[in-house]
Amino acid sequence: MDAKSAARFEQHVERVIEELSLALTLAKEASPADEFLRLRTSVGDIIARIDTVLQDNIYKDHPGLEPLPLEAQMPIDKDASRVWRSRLREVLNRDWDPIGGCPEDEYDGYVGKIAAMLRVDASDEELLAYLKWAEVEHMGLGPASHFDRGRAMRVIAALRTIGAPP
């Protein structure tokens, strides 16, 4: 494998690791604790196997390539992620709130999906479609014709001002 192909391979591996980390985050939100621990162990094993493949098959033959740094293997800083997600929650409560006057945990079920969408750099239209689905289909707040696109776009703008995910 030439150096260019090896670099492309490394980029793909980094993306796989990021996806596995995201899958763990989503699994934690949706799974009982014992199931999440089993999933976390499985993902950890996969990451270890990827690193072994890289060490055995790529890095030894291509001294110019460096092993993935630890932060690439575990890209989510839990504390920073909690703060970031709490800011997403604040935007949903303050700027979206399609029901009106709800408890602050009312929209927590939507934070995970929105966080995942922002993490993969979803477009404004994709975020808009999700907010519309949440209001019209999931919450049943009226026909699609009553969906407030302007409010949703303001929510998306506010979500984007929070900054990139950790």
Backbone torsions as a table, in degrees:
resi	resn	phi	psi	omega
1	MET	NA	130.6	179.2
2	ASP	-78.0	170.0	-175.3
3	ALA	-62.7	-37.5	179.9
4	LYS	-65.4	-43.7	177.9
5	SER	-64.8	-39.9	178.8
6	ALA	-63.7	-39.8	179.0
7	ALA	-65.6	-40.7	176.5
8	ARG	-62.7	-41.3	178.0
9	PHE	-60.4	-43.5	180.0
10	GLU	-62.1	-40.8	177.5
11	GLN	-61.8	-41.1	178.3
12	HIS	-63.9	-41.1	179.4
13	VAL	-64.0	-41.6	177.6
14	GLU	-59.8	-40.9	178.2
15	ARG	-65.5	-38.6	177.5
16	VAL	-61.7	-43.2	180.0
17	ILE	-64.0	-42.5	177.2
18	GLU	-61.1	-41.8	179.2
19	GLU	-65.1	-39.5	177.9
20	LEU	-64.4	-39.4	177.8
21	SER	-64.4	-41.3	177.2
22	LEU	-64.8	-41.8	178.1
23	ALA	-59.4	-39.8	177.4
24	LEU	-63.6	-42.8	179.4
25	THR	-61.0	-45.6	179.9
26	LEU	-66.9	-39.1	179.3
27	ALA	-64.5	-36.7	179.6
28	LYS	-62.6	-37.6	-179.4
29	GLU	-71.3	-30.2	-170.4
30	ALA	-109.0	-2.0	-172.6
31	SER	-120.3	150.9	171.1
32	PRO	-61.9	157.8	-173.7
33	ALA	-56.2	-45.3	-177.3
34	ASP	-66.0	-36.7	176.8
35	GLU	-67.7	-40.9	178.8
36	PHE	-62.4	-43.0	179.7
37	LEU	-61.3	-38.8	177.6
38	ARG	-64.7	-44.3	178.5
39	LEU	-63.2	-42.0	179.9
40	ARG	-60.9	-41.5	178.7
41	THR	-63.5	-42.6	179.1
42	SER	-61.8	-44.9	179.7
43	VAL	-65.3	-40.6	176.8
44	GLY	-59.6	-40.4	176.8
45	ASP	-63.6	-40.8	179.1
46	ILE	-63.8	-44.2	179.4
47	ILE	-62.5	-41.4	178.4
48	ALA	-63.3	-39.7	178.8
49	ARG	-66.7	-39.6	177.4
50	ILE	-61.1	-44.8	179.8
51	ASP	-62.2	-39.7	178.5
52	THR	-63.6	-44.0	177.8
53	VAL	-60.0	-44.1	178.6
54	LEU	-61.5	-46.6	-178.8
55	GLN	-61.8	-45.2	-174.4
56	ASP	-76.8	-32.6	-170.0
57	ASN	-114.4	-16.0	-174.9
58	ILE	-118.3	-59.7	-170.4
59	TYR	-63.9	-37.2	-177.9
60	LYS	-68.1	-27.8	179.9
61	ASP	-91.0	-13.5	-177.2
62	HIS	-132.5	84.0	-175.6
63	PRO	-61.9	-17.9	178.8
64	GLY	-75.1	-18.6	179.1
65	LEU	-90.0	137.1	179.9
66	GLU	-102.0	148.6	173.7
67	PRO	-59.6	154.6	177.4
68	LEU	-61.4	134.4	175.7
69	PRO	-66.9	156.5	-178.5
70	LEU	-55.5	-38.8	-178.9
71	GLU	-65.9	-24.9	175.6
72	ALA	-74.9	-30.2	178.4
73	GLN	-76.0	-30.0	-179.1
74	MET	-131.4	71.6	-168.5
75	PRO	-73.8	-7.5	-175.2
76	ILE	-101.4	115.6	173.2
77	ASP	-84.1	112.9	-172.6
78	LYS	-57.5	-45.8	-178.4
79	ASP	-65.5	-45.4	179.1
80	ALA	-64.6	-37.9	178.6
81	SER	-64.4	-41.0	178.3
82	ARG	-62.2	-42.7	178.9
83	VAL	-64.0	-46.1	-179.7
84	TRP	-60.5	-46.4	-179.5
85	ARG	-66.6	-33.5	177.4
86	SER	-66.5	-31.9	176.1
87	ARG	-69.4	-37.7	174.9
88	LEU	-61.1	-43.4	179.2
89	ARG	-59.5	-43.8	179.5
90	GLU	-60.1	-41.3	179.0
91	VAL	-63.9	-44.9	-179.8
92	LEU	-61.3	-41.6	-179.5
93	ASN	-70.8	-39.6	-174.7
94	ARG	-83.8	-44.8	-169.9
95	ASP	-102.4	-25.4	-177.2
96	TRP	-97.0	-74.9	175.8
97	ASP	33.6	62.4	-176.7
98	PRO	-66.6	-22.7	178.7
99	ILE	-79.9	-41.7	179.0
100	GLY	94.3	123.3	174.7
101	GLY	63.1	35.2	-176.5
102	CYS	-88.4	163.9	173.0
103	PRO	-60.6	154.7	-173.5
104	GLU	-66.1	-14.2	177.4
105	ASP	-95.8	5.8	-174.9
106	GLU	-57.5	-37.9	-174.7
107	TYR	-105.9	15.1	-180.0
108	ASP	-59.0	-30.4	179.0
109	GLY	-65.9	-14.3	-179.5
110	TYR	-101.0	-16.3	-176.8
111	VAL	-62.3	-42.9	-177.6
112	GLY	-60.5	-46.9	-179.9
113	LYS	-66.0	-42.4	178.8
114	ILE	-64.4	-41.7	177.4
115	ALA	-60.0	-45.1	179.7
116	ALA	-62.6	-40.6	179.8
117	MET	-65.6	-41.7	178.0
118	LEU	-66.6	-36.5	-179.8
119	ARG	-61.5	-35.0	179.5
120	VAL	-97.1	13.6	176.1
121	ASP	60.5	48.9	176.5
122	ALA	-60.6	149.7	179.4
123	SER	-74.7	165.3	175.9
124	ASP	-59.5	-39.1	180.0
125	GLU	-64.6	-37.1	177.8
126	GLU	-66.8	-42.7	177.3
127	LEU	-64.8	-41.1	178.0
128	LEU	-59.7	-45.6	179.6
129	ALA	-61.4	-38.4	179.4
130	TYR	-67.4	-45.5	178.9
131	LEU	-61.8	-39.3	178.2
132	LYS	-64.4	-45.3	177.3
133	TRP	-58.0	-45.8	-177.8
134	ALA	-58.5	-45.5	-178.3
135	GLU	-72.5	-51.4	-170.9
136	VAL	-79.7	-49.3	-174.5
137	GLU	-87.5	-52.2	-172.8
138	HIS	-74.8	-45.9	179.8
139	MET	-88.4	-19.2	-179.4
140	GLY	65.9	41.7	-175.5
141	LEU	-92.1	41.7	174.8
142	GLY	107.5	175.5	-179.9
143	PRO	-71.0	160.4	-179.6
144	ALA	-57.9	-28.4	-179.4
145	SER	-65.6	-19.3	178.3
146	HIS	-91.9	-1.5	179.7
147	PHE	-65.1	130.2	-177.5
148	ASP	-91.3	91.5	-177.9
149	ARG	-61.5	-39.9	179.9
150	GLY	-60.8	-45.0	177.6
151	ARG	-62.3	-43.7	-179.3
152	ALA	-61.7	-39.9	178.7
153	MET	-66.9	-35.4	175.0
154	ARG	-65.7	-38.0	177.1
155	VAL	-63.1	-45.5	179.9
156	ILE	-62.3	-42.2	177.3
157	ALA	-61.2	-41.8	179.1
158	ALA	-66.4	-38.8	177.3
159	LEU	-62.9	-40.3	-179.1
160	ARG	-68.7	-28.9	179.7
161	THR	-71.1	-16.9	178.3
162	ILE	-64.7	-29.8	178.5
163	GLY	104.8	176.0	-177.3
164	ALA	-65.8	150.0	176.3
165	PRO	-66.6	152.3	179.4
166	PRO	-69.2	NA	NA
